[in-house]
Structure formats: C-alpha cells, structure tokens
Amino acid sequence: MPRLVIAAPSSGSGKTTVATGLMAAFAARGLAVSPHKVGPDYIDPGYHSLATGRVGRNLDAYLCGPELVGPLFAHGARGCDLAIVEGVMGMYDGAAGEGELASTAQVAKLLRAPVVLVVDASSQSRSVAALVHGFVSWDPEVRVGGVILNKVASDRHEELLRDALESAGTPVLGVVRRAPRVDTPSRHLGLVPVAERRAEAVDSVAAMAAQVAQGCDLEALLALARGAGDLFCAQWDAAEALRAVPAPALDAPTLDAPAIDAPVRRPVVAVAGGSAFTFSYAEHAELLTAAGADVVPFDPLREEHLPEGTAGLVVGGGFPEVYAAELSANEPLRKAVAALVDQRAPVAAECAGLLYLCRELDGQPMCGVLDATARMSGRLTLGYRDAVAVSDSALAVTGTRMRGHEFHRTVVEPGAGTTPAWGLRTPQRRLEGFVERGVHASYLHTHWASEPGVVRRFVERCRTS
C-alpha cells in the first residue's frame, strides 16, 4: 500500500490543510485514497472523508495499543491506491510522560511509512534548514522523505528557503503560499465539524486541493509513497476481533452470550448523530453490527422519536453545548430517551452524551436521566486517561481496564454518581461517570477496538433486556 505520513514540527503548522488538500488532489486524479488521522481527534477525519469519499479513520497507539495500529490501518486502506495519514501535534509529541507513545513518529515507524514534514515558514528563511535537520536526524528510524513549505510569502522568500534546504540535503516537495480562503473556522474545541457547515466545508476542501495541487509536486509525493516499506500485518476485522474475546470477560454470570454468528434476534441500537453528536470512531458501528445489532443513526436535533424497535442507545461525543436550546426544545425525544432508560435498556453515553442525559445543560432542560447538571466552563480538560471499571454495567464488568481520552470545556456536577463508571488512574486518581439502571455515562472517550468485549456485552444486554 503506497502511503505517506504528513507531520509537522508543531501544532498550527498546516498539517490539516496540506493533508486534506493532498487527499482531495489525489482523489481528483482518480485514485482511491484512504484517509487516516493519528490520535483521538474526531473532527479532522470528517474533512478527510469529504476529501476522499471514504470514512476517515483514527490511528491511536495509546487508546488501542501499538499492536493494533497496523491492522486498523490495513483495514481502512483495503482496496485503495494510496493512504495518507495526518499526524498529531509536533512529530515527536505523544502521550505526556510516555516517551514516543502515540506520537506521529511512532505511528510512522509502525507503518514503515515515509514522512513529509510540513513547515510553517512564515517567520524564517535560512533557519528552516536547521529546524528540518533536527527533525530528520533526531530518530534515524523515522524516514523524512521531504518537506512541504507552508505560508510562504513571496517568490523571494521561497528562493531563500529552497537554497537553505538544498544545502541541508532535504528535498522540497511543495510550496504553499499564504491563503486565508482555505482556512476553516474554529471554536472552543478546534475546527467546526463538517456536519455543521457542509456546504462551506466542501468549498474549503476544494480550495485546499487547488492550493496543494498548484504548489506541490504530486508525482514526487506519489513516488515517495510507493517507496514505503512492506507492512506485514493482518487486516483488522470486527467479527474476528469479537470471536477472539474470551467468554468470561464478556458477561455477568447470569448471561450466556451466544456465538457471534448464531441466528438470534438482532436488536436495534440507535446511534445519535447529526450536528450535535458528530464524534464517533468508524469501528464502533462495525463492531456493533458484527456483534449482531442493527445500527440505526438518528438526529436528536430533528427527530422526535427514537428509531422503531430501539433496544439500546449510543450517544457519543459532539457539541450539545452549542445546540442546548434546540436539544431542549425537542421534548418528545427527551421523554423517549427517559422512557427507554426507565425500561432499563442499555445506554452508552460519552462526553456529549453524558451532558444530554443530565437534568440540564447551561440551564436548559435535558433528558433528566442522571441526577446531575452540566455547564460550560472556561477550563479545558484534555488528555489521555488510564481507567478501570469500578462497577458492573451494560458495557463492562468491574475490573475491565481501558484507556481513554478527555476533551471538553464543560463541567458536570457531581462528577460521579453513587455508582461511578470509572476509576481514573491518570493524571490523578478519581472516580468518574455514572452507572444507573442500564446507563453507562462518562466523559471518557474510548476506542472499542481495544476492548471488543464491551461491544459483545452491550449488544447481548440489548438482546436480553
């Protein structure tokens, strides 16, 4: 699989613009492009998907473990002509205090993929050579195949930069000029998701593609991608992952889970989507389907009823704080969710889902399932978490260990119920989340491919509740 990793010395260098532009430019040439993003970010993959027409997928060595990076990549890239992986933060930045874990550099090494370094050249000329030399030589196992210079001011500026990098021996594979028209709007948690501005996002991606195609040597980049080393790993498969889970880890003693392929009733699992709930990993729906569920998306902003026959509910992350008034105004759906919980149906809620289940959010009535209130805060909570289930729930048995990620500017009070969901061990020990009736609600974003047993348990509870 020809592949490239798009990295940068730091955040804000233009990785998303260049990576998305390259994806769209190669797709416009008729190539089937597989889009990937290093780290837990949900928003960039939406732009990648718009650029390629394929599902954007995450590669996170902290959430899933380094051993799953290659298989998940191969699963996403199956049948494609080219894979482009957008990095995270600076190339060597990863999980705090964990060395290279979850860094772009680690993922590049796991994929045996050449790296293209995107450098914000707006405030430098000859110094760019020293910067690039440092990144090229820091880790000999990382193969930096060339540089794309971003935010170049003029022809003279470009000439100075090229001269400096020629003396350093690093190929310049592209030069992107300053262009505000390719910028995408941001707010408190980063870029505004595609689902909230689809028409404008289409224009932004088209502008990125034109800018990159004009300024980059696409043939040289494709040749570099084709020079990637062989990748020896099996493709991840949802059904195979579920079969590999030992039965004792799946269910409470009173439940006897059927085989994955057994001809049993397929429960309907409603999955919240639309503009307010845009955060989800593609593998989650694949795992739910493979575990025997019929996955039915719905939009809590527009639909007044849960999908017909709903036996379980998944409400992932997103921006309910932006749409609090509209979510609150949809009283029929709020009551339907509360009624489903009263029936003890399994409900898995992460971050935005947690807020939606509270009594209120910023003073606006929500579903009232949890005896808690939520509000916006000026403080950003961000980082990886090492968690252990401290209560049996529809997702996990006590003692189940998972790694997750928190990313929010809201506060829920209290932060944990009388029966908490998780005990967090990092960065400080605390209890977090709620387990009530069939509800498992928490701020923690998790990647179910790392622990597929939670999906089998959830679907079996949907089938038997």
C-alpha positions in Angstrom: 0.0 0.0 0.0 1.6 3.3 -1.1 1.4 5.6 2.0 2.6 8.9 3.4 2.5 10.4 6.9 2.1 14.2 7.0 3.8 15.5 10.1 5.0 18.9 11.3 7.3 20.4 13.9 4.4 21.7 16.0 0.7 22.3 16.0 -0.6 25.1 13.8 1.9 24.4 11.0 -0.8 23.5 8.5 -0.9 19.7 8.6 -4.7 19.5 8.2 -4.7 21.9 5.2 -1.9 20.1 3.5 -3.0 16.5 4.3 -6.7 17.2 3.4 -5.5 19.1 0.2 -3.3 16.1 -0.8 -6.1 13.7 -0.2 -8.5 15.7 -2.4 -6.0 16.4 -5.1 -5.1 12.7 -5.5 -8.7 11.7 -5.3 -9.4 14.2 -8.1 -6.8 12.3 -10.2 -9.0 9.1 -9.9 -7.0 7.5 -7.1 -8.9 5.7 -4.3 -7.4 7.5 -1.2 -7.6 6.1 2.3 -7.6 8.9 4.9 -6.2 8.4 8.4 -5.5 10.6 11.5 -3.0 10.0 14.2 -4.5 10.5 17.7 -8.0 10.7 19.1 -9.3 13.7 17.1 -12.8 13.2 15.7 -13.0 16.4 13.7 -10.2 16.2 11.1 -11.4 12.8 9.8 -14.6 14.5 8.8 -12.7 16.8 6.4 -10.7 13.8 5.3 -13.9 11.9 4.4 -15.2 14.9 2.5 -11.9 15.0 0.5 -11.8 11.3 -0.4 -15.3 10.0 -0.2 -14.2 7.3 2.3 -14.5 7.0 6.0 -11.8 8.9 7.9 -10.2 6.6 10.5 -8.0 7.2 13.6 -4.8 5.5 14.5 -4.1 5.9 18.2 -1.4 3.8 19.8 -2.4 4.9 23.3 -6.1 4.1 23.0 -5.7 0.9 21.0 -2.1 -0.2 21.7 0.7 -0.1 19.2 -0.1 -3.6 18.1 -3.4 -2.5 16.5 -2.1 0.4 14.6 -1.0 -1.6 11.6 -4.1 -3.9 11.4 -6.5 -0.9 11.8 -4.6 0.9 9.1 -4.7 -2.1 6.8 -8.5 -2.5 7.4 -9.2 1.1 6.5 -6.9 1.1 3.5 -8.2 -2.1 2.0 -8.8 -1.7 -1.8 -7.2 1.7 -2.0 -4.4 3.1 -4.3 -2.9 5.4 -1.7 -3.1 6.1 2.0 -2.4 9.5 3.6 -2.0 9.7 7.4 -2.3 13.1 9.0 -0.1 13.4 12.1 -0.9 15.0 15.5 0.8 17.9 17.3 4.6 18.0 16.7 6.0 14.9 15.0 7.7 13.6 18.2 4.9 14.7 20.6 2.8 12.0 22.1 1.2 10.9 25.4 2.6 13.1 28.2 5.3 11.3 30.1 5.1 8.2 27.9 8.1 8.8 25.5 7.1 8.3 21.9 3.8 6.6 22.6 1.0 7.8 20.4 3.3 10.3 18.5 3.2 10.7 14.8 6.8 9.4 14.7 5.8 6.2 16.4 2.9 5.6 14.0 5.2 6.3 11.0 7.6 3.7 12.3 4.8 1.2 13.0 3.5 1.7 9.4 7.0 1.8 7.9 5.8 4.9 6.1 7.8 7.8 4.7 7.2 11.2 6.4 6.5 14.6 4.7 7.3 17.4 7.1 5.0 20.5 6.8 6.9 23.6 8.0 5.4 26.9 8.7 7.9 29.1 7.0 6.2 32.4 7.7 8.8 33.8 10.1 12.0 32.3 8.9 14.3 31.8 6.0 17.8 30.1 6.4 16.9 28.9 9.8 14.5 26.4 8.2 17.4 24.2 7.3 18.5 23.9 11.0 14.9 23.1 12.0 14.5 20.4 9.3 17.9 18.9 10.0 17.0 18.5 13.6 13.7 16.6 12.8 15.4 14.5 10.2 18.3 13.4 12.4 16.5 13.1 15.8 15.3 9.5 15.2 17.1 7.5 12.5 14.2 5.1 12.3 11.9 7.9 11.1 12.3 8.4 7.4 11.7 12.0 6.4 11.4 12.0 2.7 10.9 15.7 2.1 9.4 19.0 3.1 6.3 21.0 2.2 6.8 24.7 3.0 3.7 26.4 4.2 2.7 30.0 4.4 5.4 31.2 2.1 5.1 34.9 1.5 6.7 35.6 -1.9 8.9 34.3 -4.7 12.0 35.7 -3.0 11.0 34.1 0.3 10.6 30.8 -1.5 14.0 31.1 -3.1 15.7 31.7 0.2 14.0 28.7 1.8 14.9 26.4 -1.1 18.5 27.5 -1.1 18.8 26.7 2.6 17.2 23.3 2.3 19.2 22.4 -0.7 22.4 22.8 1.4 20.8 20.6 4.0 20.0 17.8 1.5 16.3 17.7 2.2 14.0 17.7 -0.9 11.3 20.4 -1.1 8.2 18.6 -2.4 5.9 21.6 -2.3 5.4 25.2 -1.5 2.1 26.5 -0.3 1.5 30.3 -0.3 -0.5 32.1 2.4 -4.2 31.8 1.5 -6.8 32.7 4.1 -9.5 31.3 1.9 -8.5 27.8 2.8 -8.9 28.4 6.5 -11.7 26.7 8.3 -13.4 28.2 11.4 -12.5 27.1 14.9 -14.1 27.4 18.3 -13.6 26.1 21.8 -12.6 22.5 20.9 -10.9 23.1 17.5 -12.3 23.1 13.9 -16.0 23.3 13.4 -17.1 19.8 12.3 -18.1 19.2 8.7 -21.6 18.2 9.7 -22.3 21.7 10.9 -21.1 23.5 7.8 -21.2 21.0 5.0 -21.6 23.4 2.0 -18.8 25.7 3.3 -16.6 22.7 4.1 -17.0 21.4 0.6 -15.7 24.8 -0.7 -12.8 24.8 1.9 -11.7 21.3 0.9 -11.8 22.3 -2.8 -9.7 25.3 -2.1 -7.2 23.2 -0.1 -7.0 20.8 -3.1 -6.4 23.5 -5.6 -3.8 25.2 -3.4 -1.9 21.9 -2.8 -2.1 20.7 -6.4 -0.7 24.0 -7.6 2.1 24.2 -5.1 3.1 20.6 -4.6 4.9 18.0 -6.7 2.2 15.3 -6.7 4.3 12.9 -8.9 7.2 13.1 -6.5 4.9 12.7 -3.5 3.3 9.6 -5.1 6.7 8.2 -5.9 7.7 8.7 -2.2 4.5 6.9 -1.1 5.2 4.0 -3.4 8.6 3.6 -1.8 7.2 2.7 1.6 8.5 -0.5 3.1 6.4 -3.7 3.2 3.9 -3.8 6.0 3.5 -7.3 7.5 0.2 -7.5 9.5 -3.2 -8.9 9.2 -6.1 -6.6 8.5 -8.3 -5.9 11.5 -11.7 -7.5 11.2 -14.6 -6.7 13.6 -16.1 -10.2 13.6 -12.6 -11.8 14.1 -11.9 -9.3 17.0 -15.1 -10.3 18.7 -14.5 -14.0 18.3 -11.1 -13.6 20.0 -12.7 -12.3 23.2 -12.8 -15.0 25.9 -16.3 -15.6 27.2 -15.5 -14.9 30.9 -14.7 -11.3 30.0 -18.0 -10.7 28.3 -20.9 -11.1 30.5 -22.2 -11.2 34.0 -22.6 -14.8 35.4 -26.3 -14.8 34.6 -25.8 -14.1 30.9 -24.6 -16.7 28.4 -23.6 -14.9 25.3 -24.4 -16.7 22.0 -21.8 -17.3 19.3 -21.2 -14.2 17.1 -22.7 -15.9 14.1 -25.6 -17.6 15.9 -29.1 -16.9 14.3 -30.6 -14.9 17.0 -32.7 -11.7 17.2 -30.8 -8.6 16.0 -31.6 -5.8 18.4 -31.9 -2.2 17.1 -29.1 0.0 18.5 -29.9 3.7 17.9 -26.8 5.9 17.5 -27.1 9.6 17.9 -25.7 11.7 15.1 -26.4 15.0 13.3 -24.8 18.3 14.1 -24.8 18.0 17.9 -23.2 14.5 18.1 -20.5 14.2 15.5 -17.8 12.3 17.4 -17.6 8.6 16.7 -15.0 6.1 15.6 -16.0 4.2 12.4 -15.0 0.9 14.1 -17.7 1.3 16.7 -20.6 0.8 14.3 -18.7 -2.0 12.6 -18.3 -3.8 15.9 -21.9 -3.3 16.9 -23.0 -4.8 13.6 -20.6 -7.7 13.8 -21.9 -8.4 17.3 -25.4 -8.8 16.0 -27.0 -5.4 16.2 -28.9 -3.4 13.6 -27.3 0.1 13.9 -29.7 2.9 13.1 -28.4 6.5 13.2 -30.8 9.3 14.2 -30.5 13.1 14.7 -31.7 14.3 18.2 -32.0 17.8 16.8 -34.6 16.8 14.1 -36.3 13.6 15.1 -38.9 13.5 17.8 -38.8 9.7 18.2 -36.2 7.0 18.7 -35.8 4.6 15.8 -38.6 2.0 15.7 -37.7 -1.0 17.9 -34.8 0.7 19.7 -33.4 -1.8 22.3 -30.2 0.1 23.1 -28.8 3.6 22.7 -25.4 5.0 22.0 -24.8 8.8 22.4 -21.2 9.7 21.6 -19.4 13.0 21.7 -20.0 16.3 20.0 -21.2 19.8 20.8 -24.5 19.7 22.7 -23.5 22.9 24.4 -23.8 24.7 21.1 -27.2 23.2 20.5 -28.5 23.2 24.0 -31.7 25.2 23.2 -32.6 23.1 20.2 -32.0 19.8 22.1 -34.1 21.1 25.0 -36.9 22.1 22.6 -37.2 18.6 21.3 -39.1 17.5 24.4 -40.7 14.4 22.7 -37.3 12.9 22.1 -36.0 13.8 25.6 -39.0 12.0 27.1 -38.5 9.0 24.8 -34.9 8.7 26.0 -36.0 8.9 29.6 -38.7 6.2 28.9 -36.1 3.9 27.3 -33.9 4.3 30.4 -36.8 3.5 32.7 -37.2 0.2 30.8 -33.5 -0.5 31.8 -32.4 -0.6 28.2 -28.6 -0.4 27.7 -27.4 3.2 27.1 -23.7 4.1 26.4 -23.0 7.8 26.6 -19.7 9.6 26.2 -18.9 13.2 26.9 -21.7 15.0 24.9 -23.9 12.0 25.6 -23.3 12.5 29.3 -24.4 16.1 29.1 -27.5 15.2 27.2 -28.6 12.7 29.9 -28.2 15.3 32.7 -31.1 17.2 34.2 -29.9 20.4 32.5 -27.2 21.9 30.4 -26.5 25.6 30.9 -29.9 26.0 32.4 -31.7 24.2 29.5 -33.6 21.0 30.4 -32.1 17.8 29.1 -33.2 14.2 29.4 -33.2 14.2 33.2 -31.9 10.6 33.3 -28.9 11.5 35.6 -29.2 13.4 38.8 -26.6 15.9 37.7 -26.3 19.3 36.0 -23.8 20.4 33.3 -22.5 23.8 32.3 -19.9 25.4 30.1 -16.5 26.2 31.8 -13.6 28.4 30.9 -11.2 25.5 31.7 -10.1 23.0 29.1 -9.9 19.4 30.3 -7.7 17.5 27.9 -5.6 14.4 28.0 -5.3 10.6 27.9 -6.6 8.6 30.8 -5.9 5.2 32.2 -9.2 3.8 33.5 -10.6 0.8 35.3 -14.4 -0.1 35.5 -15.4 0.2 39.2 -19.0 -1.1 38.6 -20.7 -3.7 36.5 -22.5 -2.0 33.7 -24.0 -2.6 30.3 -20.5 -2.0 28.9 -18.1 -3.6 31.3 -17.6 -5.8 34.3 -15.8 -4.5 37.3 -12.1 -4.6 36.7 -12.2 -4.0 33.0 -9.3 -1.8 32.0 -9.4 0.6 29.2 -7.6 3.7 28.0 -9.5 6.8 27.1 -9.3 10.4 26.3 -11.0 13.5 27.8 -11.6 16.7 25.7 -14.1 19.2 27.0 -14.8 22.6 28.3 -17.8 21.6 30.4 -18.3 20.6 34.0 -20.8 18.0 35.3 -21.8 18.3 38.9 -21.4 15.9 40.6 -18.6 14.4 38.6 -19.5 10.8 39.6 -22.7 9.1 40.7 -23.2 6.9 43.7 -22.2 4.1 41.4 -19.4 5.5 39.3 -18.4 4.2 35.9 -14.6 4.5 36.0 -11.7 4.9 38.4 -9.2 7.0 36.6 -5.5 6.5 37.4 -4.1 9.3 35.3 -3.3 12.2 35.7 -4.7 11.9 39.2 -6.8 9.2 40.9 -10.5 10.0 40.9 -13.9 8.4 40.3 -15.8 9.5 37.2 -19.1 8.9 35.4 -22.4 7.2 36.2 -23.8 3.7 36.2 -27.6 3.8 36.8 -30.1 1.2 35.6 -28.8 0.4 32.1 -26.9 3.6 31.6 -23.1 3.9 31.4 -22.3 7.6 31.1 -18.9 9.2 31.3 -16.7 12.0 29.9 -14.2 9.3 28.8 -13.9 8.7 25.0 -12.8 5.1 24.4 -12.0 3.1 21.3 -13.9 -0.1 21.4 -11.5 -1.9 19.1 -9.1 -2.0 22.0 -11.6 -4.0 24.1 -14.2 -5.6 21.8 -15.7 -7.5 24.7 -17.6 -4.3 25.8 -19.5 -4.4 22.5 -20.5 -8.0 22.8 -21.6 -7.4 26.3 -23.6 -4.3 25.3 -25.3 -6.0 22.3 -26.2 -9.0 24.4 -27.7 -6.8 27.0 -29.8 -5.1 24.3 -30.9 -8.5 23.1 -32.0 -9.7 26.6 -33.2 -6.5 28.3 
